[in-house]
Amino acid sequence: MRFRDRADAGEQLAQALKKYQRQDGVVYALPRGGVVLGAIVARALDMPLDLLIPRKIGHPLQPEYAICAIVENGEMACNQQEVARVDPRWFQQVVAAERHEARRRRELYLGGREPEPVKGKTAIIVDDGIATGLTMEVAIRDAKRRKPAQLVVAVPVAPPDTVEQLSREVDDFVVLDRSRHYLGAVGAYYDYFNQTTDDEVIELLRSAVAAERRKVHDRR
C-alpha cells in the first residue's frame, strides 16, 4: 500500500476511524510528521487536537536507529540490549538533552496552552508510521497516565510484529497497511515524504484551536 503524501494518509486514516466520529475524545499527534495526519483526523472526527511529544534516542553510530525514546515527564521505552552496549555517560547526556527538547517543543508548538482534558474520554494517538515502535510505546504510556476511558493508536503503516506487541497495550490499533512484509522504513510507503517544518506544525495547531473555538461558540 502506498500513500501520495501525509495528507493522503491522513484522509484514509480518518475514514478508517469513522466509528469514533463525534465521540468525546482527543486526538494526540506525534510531531512533527504525525501532526499533518492528526489535524485531518481531528477535523474529521470533530475532536480537539493535542500533542504527545516522544523524542527518539538514536544509536551513536546509527542515529536513525532508535535504541530508546523519552517523553517530557522522563518516562522511557528502551531496547535494553542496545542501551547496555553504549557509553552510559553519553546515554545520560542524550537522555537529558532529548527530555529538554521535548519540553522546548511543547512550548514552541503550543505556547503554554493547557493540555486537552482526556480523563474518561477516548484518546486517539496518530503518527505517520511506526518503525522500531519505541516512540509509540512511550507515547502510549504518556497517554495512559492521563487516564482516558479507551486508548486507540492509528497509523498508516507499521511492522506486523510491532502491531502485535503494541496492540496488547491499547483498546484498538488501526493500521492501514496490513502487509506481512514491512519495507524497512516509513518513508518507503510514501511518494512524497519531506520533513514537516516547525512552522507547519504551529499553523496546523493554530487552525485546529481556531476550529475548536468556533465550534464552542456555535453551541452557545
C-alpha positions in Angstrom: 0.0 0.0 0.0 1.3 3.4 -0.9 0.3 7.0 0.0 0.8 10.1 -2.1 1.8 12.1 1.0 0.9 12.6 4.6 -2.4 14.4 3.7 -3.5 11.4 1.7 -2.6 9.0 4.5 -4.5 11.3 7.0 -7.6 11.2 4.8 -7.5 7.4 4.6 -6.9 7.1 8.3 -9.8 9.4 9.1 -12.1 7.1 7.0 -10.8 4.1 9.0 -11.6 5.8 12.3 -15.2 6.8 11.4 -16.6 4.7 14.2 -15.1 7.2 16.7 -16.8 10.2 15.0 -18.2 12.7 17.5 -17.2 10.6 20.5 -16.0 12.7 23.4 -12.3 12.4 22.9 -8.9 13.9 22.0 -6.6 13.3 19.0 -3.0 13.2 20.0 -0.5 13.7 17.2 3.2 12.9 17.4 5.3 15.8 15.9 6.4 16.6 13.5 5.0 14.5 10.7 2.2 13.0 12.7 0.6 16.4 13.1 -0.3 16.6 9.4 -2.3 13.4 9.8 -3.6 14.2 13.3 -5.1 17.5 12.1 -7.0 15.8 9.4 -8.2 13.0 11.7 -9.2 15.5 14.5 -11.3 17.6 12.0 -13.0 14.5 10.6 -13.8 13.1 14.0 -14.8 16.5 15.4 -12.3 16.2 18.3 -9.7 18.6 19.6 -6.1 18.2 18.6 -3.3 17.9 21.1 0.3 16.6 21.2 2.3 13.8 22.7 6.0 14.6 22.3 8.2 11.5 22.5 11.8 12.0 21.5 13.9 9.3 19.9 17.4 8.5 21.2 19.3 7.1 18.3 22.3 4.8 18.4 25.6 6.8 18.5 26.9 5.0 15.3 23.5 5.0 13.5 21.4 7.9 14.7 18.3 6.9 12.7 18.1 3.6 14.6 16.2 4.2 17.9 17.5 2.5 21.0 15.3 4.4 23.3 12.5 7.1 23.4 11.6 9.6 26.2 8.7 11.9 26.9 8.6 15.2 28.8 8.0 13.6 32.3 11.1 11.4 31.9 9.4 8.1 31.2 11.3 6.0 28.7 10.9 3.0 26.5 14.2 1.3 25.5 15.8 -1.6 23.7 17.7 -2.6 26.8 20.2 -4.8 24.9 21.2 -1.9 22.7 21.4 0.5 25.7 23.7 -1.8 27.6 26.2 -1.6 24.7 26.6 2.2 24.6 28.6 4.5 26.8 26.5 5.2 29.9 27.7 8.8 30.3 26.9 9.5 26.6 23.5 7.9 27.2 22.6 10.0 30.2 23.6 13.2 28.4 21.5 12.4 25.4 18.5 11.4 27.7 18.7 14.8 29.4 19.0 16.7 26.1 16.1 15.0 24.5 13.8 15.4 27.5 14.7 19.1 27.4 14.0 19.2 23.7 10.5 17.6 24.2 9.7 20.4 26.7 11.1 23.1 24.3 8.9 21.8 21.5 5.8 21.8 23.6 6.4 25.5 24.4 7.2 26.2 20.7 4.2 24.4 19.3 1.6 25.1 21.9 2.9 28.3 23.6 1.8 27.4 27.1 -1.6 26.1 26.1 -3.0 23.7 28.7 -3.3 20.0 27.7 -6.7 18.9 26.5 -8.5 17.0 29.3 -8.9 13.4 28.3 -9.8 11.6 31.6 -12.7 9.3 31.0 -12.7 10.1 27.3 -11.3 8.5 24.1 -7.7 9.1 23.3 -6.5 8.5 19.7 -2.8 8.6 19.1 -1.8 9.4 15.5 1.5 9.3 13.7 2.7 9.0 10.1 4.0 5.5 10.6 6.0 3.2 13.0 9.5 1.8 12.6 11.0 0.4 15.8 7.9 1.2 17.9 9.8 2.8 20.8 8.4 6.3 20.3 4.9 4.9 20.1 5.4 2.7 23.1 6.4 5.6 25.3 3.6 7.8 23.8 1.1 5.1 24.8 2.5 5.2 28.4 2.2 9.0 28.4 -1.4 8.8 27.2 -2.3 6.2 29.8 -1.1 8.5 32.5 -3.9 10.9 31.6 -6.5 8.2 32.3 -8.6 8.0 29.2 -11.6 5.6 29.1 -10.2 4.0 26.0 -7.0 4.3 24.1 -6.6 4.0 20.3 -3.5 4.0 18.1 -3.9 4.9 14.4 -1.1 4.8 11.9 -0.9 4.2 8.1 1.9 1.6 8.4 3.8 -0.4 11.0 5.8 -3.7 11.1 3.5 -6.6 11.9 5.4 -7.7 15.0 5.2 -4.2 16.4 1.5 -4.0 15.7 1.1 -7.3 17.6 3.2 -6.1 20.5 1.6 -2.7 20.9 -1.9 -3.9 20.3 -1.7 -5.5 23.8 -1.3 -2.1 25.3 -4.3 -0.3 23.8 -8.0 -0.9 23.2 -7.8 -0.6 19.4 -4.9 -0.5 16.9 -5.8 0.8 13.5 -3.2 0.3 10.8 -4.0 0.8 7.1 -1.2 -1.3 5.6 -1.7 -4.9 6.7 1.1 -6.4 4.7 3.2 -9.0 6.4 6.4 -7.7 4.8 7.5 -4.3 6.2 9.6 -2.3 3.8 12.1 -1.2 6.4 11.3 2.5 6.7 8.1 4.6 7.0 9.1 6.8 4.1 9.2 3.8 1.7 5.4 3.9 1.8 5.1 7.5 0.6 5.6 9.1 -2.8 6.3 12.4 -1.1 7.8 12.3 2.5 9.6 15.6 3.0 10.3 16.7 6.5 7.4 18.6 8.2 8.6 22.0 9.5 8.0 23.6 12.9 6.1 26.4 11.1 3.8 23.9 9.5 3.1 22.2 12.9 2.4 25.6 14.6 0.0 26.6 11.8 -1.9 23.3 11.9 -2.3 23.5 15.7 -3.4 27.2 15.4 -6.0 26.2 12.8 -7.2 23.3 15.0 -7.6 25.6 18.0 -9.5 28.2 16.0 -11.9 25.5 14.7 -12.5 24.2 18.2 -13.2 27.8 19.4 -15.7 28.3 16.6 -17.4 25.0 17.5 -17.8 26.1 21.1 -19.1 29.5 20.1 -21.7 27.9 17.7 -23.0 25.7 20.5 -23.8 28.7 22.7 
